[in-house]
Amino acid sequence: MAEVSREHAGEVEGQPVDGFILANRNGIRVEIVPWGATIKSVWVLDRHGNLANIVLGFPDLHAYIERNVPFFGCVAGRYANRIAGGAFTLAGQSYTLPRNAGGVTLHGGVRGFDKRLWTAEPRAENDSAGVCLTRVSPDGEEGFPGNLTAEVTYTLDEANRLRIDYRAETDRSTVL
């Protein structure tokens, strides 16, 4: 049966942070850290039966906090891509965002979802195990309108499937 366990991953702003490991009977292992709701590694058996990590990333939480310029494994947001000129108009109202990449707003701005600590809750069901990560982004954060609750759930099952489910809810019109 697939299971989820936790282990100390490091510290963020002086607070201890646990990472989560999803594992099944077939040897598949997925490591997740709540900083940026990041998939740190996915360990699978190669054609010779050896475990290999197939995810580009860093060895520890500290490296994600200090160096994750390529956005390895994280949830980018509020907006995952570029917003030209760092501005948009929605329902007749103009919004100006911080520019963080050559005149555009990239992946949610200077401090997007990838640079935030998410709340994590392990989950286990019949033949699967997972972790649900949640983050509340307040109205005006990085210039975006509306209070937004974002959720990503990673689930590993005994058939070696890693499922990623996203959900978001807001109290007013926004881009996401």
Residue pairs with C-beta under 8 A, 6 or more apart in sequence:
1 24
1 25
1 126
1 127
1 129
1 158
2 22
2 23
2 24
2 25
2 124
2 127
2 128
2 129
2 156
2 157
2 158
3 22
3 23
3 24
3 124
3 129
4 20
4 21
4 22
4 23
4 122
4 123
4 124
4 129
4 130
4 131
5 20
5 21
5 23
6 18
6 19
6 20
6 21
6 122
7 18
7 19
7 21
8 16
8 17
8 18
8 19
9 17
9 18
9 19
9 33
9 60
9 61
10 16
10 17
10 60
10 61
10 62
11 17
11 61
12 35
12 61
12 65
12 117
13 117
15 117
17 33
17 34
17 35
17 61
17 117
18 34
18 120
19 31
19 32
19 33
19 34
19 40
19 61
20 31
20 32
20 33
20 34
20 120
20 122
20 131
21 29
21 30
21 31
21 32
22 29
22 30
22 32
22 129
22 130
22 131
22 154
22 155
22 156
22 162
23 29
23 30
23 129
23 156
24 129
24 156
24 157
24 158
24 160
25 158
26 45
26 158
26 160
27 43
27 44
27 45
27 51
28 42
28 43
28 44
28 45
28 156
28 160
28 162
29 41
29 42
29 43
29 51
30 39
30 41
30 42
30 43
30 154
30 156
30 162
31 39
31 40
31 41
31 42
31 43
32 38
32 39
32 40
32 120
32 131
32 133
32 154
33 40
33 61
33 64
34 117
34 118
34 119
34 120
34 133
35 61
35 64
35 65
35 115
35 116
35 117
35 118
36 64
36 68
36 73
36 74
36 75
36 113
36 114
36 115
36 116
36 118
37 74
37 75
37 113
37 118
37 133
37 135
37 152
38 57
38 64
38 68
38 72
38 73
38 74
38 75
38 114
39 55
39 57
39 73
39 154
40 55
40 57
40 58
40 64
40 73
41 53
41 55
41 57
42 53
42 54
42 55
42 162
43 51
43 52
43 53
43 54
44 51
44 52
44 54
44 160
45 51
45 52
46 52
55 72
55 73
56 70
56 72
56 73
57 64
57 72
57 73
58 64
58 67
58 68
58 72
64 72
64 73
64 74
65 115
68 74
68 114
68 115
71 107
71 114
74 113
74 114
75 113
75 114
75 118
75 133
75 150
75 152
75 166
76 107
76 108
76 112
76 113
76 114
77 107
77 108
77 112
77 113
77 114
77 137
77 150
77 176
78 108
78 109
78 112
78 113
78 137
78 141
78 142
78 144
78 148
78 150
78 174
78 175
78 176
79 105
79 107
79 108
79 144
79 175
79 176
80 107
80 108
81 106
81 107
82 101
82 104
82 105
82 106
83 97
83 104
83 105
83 175
84 104
85 99
85 103
85 104
86 96
86 97
86 98
86 99
86 103
86 104
86 105
87 94
87 95
87 96
87 97
88 94
88 95
88 97
88 175
89 95
90 145
90 173
90 174
90 175
91 173
93 145
95 143
95 144
95 145
96 143
97 105
97 109
97 142
97 143
97 144
98 105
98 109
98 110
98 142
98 143
99 105
100 106
100 109
100 110
105 142
105 143
107 113
107 114
108 114
108 142
108 144
109 142
109 143
110 142
111 142
112 142
113 135
113 137
113 150
116 135
118 133
118 134
118 135
118 152
119 133
119 134
119 135
120 131
120 132
120 133
120 134
121 131
121 132
121 133
121 134
122 129
122 130
122 131
123 129
123 130
123 131
123 132
123 153
123 155
124 130
127 157
127 158
127 159
128 155
128 156
128 157
128 158
129 155
129 156
130 153
130 154
130 155
130 156
130 163
131 153
131 154
132 151
132 152
132 153
133 151
133 152
133 153
133 154
134 149
134 150
134 151
135 149
135 150
135 151
136 147
136 148
136 149
136 150
137 144
137 147
137 148
137 149
137 150
138 147
139 145
139 146
139 147
139 171
139 172
144 174
144 175
145 172
145 173
145 174
146 170
146 171
146 172
146 173
146 174
147 170
147 171
147 172
148 168
148 169
148 170
148 174
148 176
149 168
149 169
149 170
150 166
150 167
150 168
151 166
151 167
151 168
152 164
152 165
152 166
152 167
153 163
153 164
153 165
153 167
154 162
154 163
154 164
155 162
155 163
155 164
155 165
156 162
156 163
157 163
168 176
170 176
